[in-house]
Amino acid sequence: MATPFDYADGQLGVDGVSLADLASEFGTPLYVYHRPTIHAQLAAVREAFDDYPTRVCYSVKANSNLRLIKWLNAREVGFDVVSAGELTRAVIAGVPAERVVFAGVGKTEAELRQAVASKLWMITLESVEEAEAVTRLAEAMGGSAVPVALRINPDVDALTHPHITTGRGMDKFGLIPAEFEAALSWVLERPEVELVGLHMHLGSQITDMRPYEEGLQEVVRCAKQAQEAGAPLKWINAGGGFGISYGGESVPAVADFAAAIVPQMRPTGVELVLELGRFLVGPAGCLLTTVLYNKPRPARQLAIVDGGMTTLLRPALYGAEHRVLPVEEHHGALEPTDVAGPICESTDYLARRHPLPRLESGATLAILDTGAYGMSMASHYNSHPGPAEVWITEDGLVEPIRRRETIEDLLTIDMEAFEA
Ligand SMILES: Cc1ncc(COP(=O)(O)O)c(C=O)c1O
């Protein structure tokens, strides 16, 4: 889906809500999410996969807002968590344990203990050592066998940005094909765990179907081997990764992903799990930020804004490119514009040489498609408090879903030791 944010009567907004008004009311930097877009994205996935038994999960790392998790929980999605913190968020939001998958390449013993005690849907194991740790804990804690999945690293290039590629043999994630057999035998011999799933996650922002086809071929081969060895497999988790359009370019439709994934699943007889983050929430968000200064630079204008890499890390981290629009519509000439944040790092840019009108101090810009990996990657570097988040409901209501942080919030933990 294209961004829902568009111009009407000279103002950028959505469903009659003006982004300039939101910036005035809530201040900037401000994340704004359009809930009907999340709903539409979820419905599109469910429809595209509706002729194969499929459970759609939400990958909490994409946007961990509690209100969002609660809202998605009411739509009966499953949840992919990768830390005790994300698991705790799901629990607080009311997600039942049997709808939570716990993945993650470096779970600590304390996290595994919490996962085992919570009786989750399944824990995804990424190494034999981790399987040993879960077995030890399960033995010590008693109770029925812990449902687990094995994460396969099928050694497939996701053909996306190298920093968000996770299924090549050299990557740290999962079991490479040479490790799988030993892990399978190990797990099948232990009564404390029950192998109910296989998992792969090849990377994020994938726009080519070949990685899914090749990766699943390997996972399906492993599934056959596991079934022949007596594993009670119920699920194959094909991960997340569906790409979205960041620059207005055309990207595959969700039906294309279904066409690549479903035919491979049919011979296995097990259900499909998807754990999507970016696709569900990315297009629904925009980040509002205010121009503080406009400095001349050779062959470009340089706008210094109040939100930077601590608010939206993706451009600094991966060179990600987002569309940037002024909230007041402009019909005049555009200039190549660097949009830089206030942080003392030379990578602190939100956009480079982006076509924008001449920007005065006080102008508000909207950085589009920032619903995923925006707020959840925000940091406090340079002691900047985190931005606020609001969403727009199906009735066009604006609801704050996280207040702006204060400097007092930032200092709370430091002060404990400082005042001791
Ligand atoms: C294991 C796992 N599953 C799902 C996802 C979600 O990916 P995406 O947001 O691209 O759908 C990620 C993201 O990195 C992940 O690591």
The ligand as an SDF file (V2000), in Angstrom:
LIG
                    3D

 16 16  0  0  0  0  0  0  0  0999 V2000
   13.3240  -13.5540   13.3260 C   0  0  0  0  0  0  0  0  0  0  0  0
   12.6430  -12.3960   12.6890 C   0  0  0  0  0  0  0  0  0  0  0  0
   11.3630  -12.5240   12.3100 N   0  0  0  0  0  0  0  0  0  0  0  0
   10.6810  -11.5120   11.7440 C   0  0  0  0  0  0  0  0  0  0  0  0
   11.2860  -10.2790   11.5200 C   0  0  0  0  0  0  0  0  0  0  0  0
   10.4670   -9.1850   10.8900 C   0  0  0  0  0  0  0  0  0  0  0  0
   10.9870   -8.8020    9.6820 O   0  0  0  0  0  0  0  0  0  0  0  0
   10.2110   -7.7430    8.7800 P   0  0  0  0  0  0  0  0  0  0  0  0
    9.9820   -6.5440    9.6080 O   0  0  0  0  0  0  0  0  0  0  0  0
   11.1090   -7.4930    7.6380 O   0  0  0  0  0  0  0  0  0  0  0  0
    8.9300   -8.3890    8.3540 O   0  0  0  0  0  0  0  0  0  0  0  0
   12.6110  -10.0980   11.8850 C   0  0  0  0  0  0  0  0  0  0  0  0
   13.2800   -8.8120   11.6190 C   0  0  0  0  0  0  0  0  0  0  0  0
   14.4400   -8.6490   11.6000 O   0  0  0  0  0  0  0  0  0  0  0  0
   13.3060  -11.1760   12.4940 C   0  0  0  0  0  0  0  0  0  0  0  0
   14.5780  -11.0490   12.8790 O   0  0  0  0  0  0  0  0  0  0  0  0
  1  2  1  0
  2  3  1  0
  2 15  2  0
  3  4  2  0
  4  5  1  0
  5  6  1  0
  5 12  2  0
  6  7  1  0
  7  8  1  0
  8  9  2  0
  8 10  1  0
  8 11  1  0
 12 13  1  0
 12 15  1  0
 13 14  2  0
 15 16  1  0
M  END
$$$$
